[in-house]
């Protein structure tokens, strides 16, 4: 008890002896030259959805931030801790990424909590519910259709949540400015875990289309 997980030690040793050794020059280049990814992905913490695996990425290819339900809060400067906002600022202004992608997924637990927070196990601080309140606006629209099942409402809120996060990205002045100048492009996508299907948002039509 209390020891570092043996399964991770074994997996690390396998990585070191196979993957790392085969690509040692690449890792050396990253260590000396630093990172210069062109793409940032904001994805969910869900253990079943790994952006690097989905996009067959190598170390250094993607700048990834993961949080519950792949959300972007609106721009504001009053609070003290802004992990997601700090990452966006760093990626856009320091790394000068060209693409910023909000990547959602099917069966998101965070989305389910947003719709039914009474059934979630939380502390008195209600961290999850407060975080998911970012989706209060699209949630209100989804809940208007009482004929939908809970699963369908979750699916719809997942899609609308991606659009809402893109909307919130545009409240960041530097994001809005660089997008206007054509130096930054914003994207939305959703990954179906069961079928391995990636669908990308067409902002003109508002639809997610399979690729």
GIZIJO-V681586 format. One record per helix or strand of 2 or more residues. SS is the DSSP state (2 for helix, 1 for strand). FROM is the first residue (numbers start at 1). LEN is the number of residues. If there is no record, write none. Layout:
SS:FROM:LEN + SS:FROM:LEN
//
This chain:
2:6:17 + 2:24:10 + 1:39:6 + 2:51:4 + 1:62:6 + 2:68:3 + 2:83:12 + 1:99:7 + 2:109:7 + 2:117:3 + 2:127:17 + 2:150:20 + 2:173:8 + 1:185:8 + 1:197:6 + 1:207:4
//
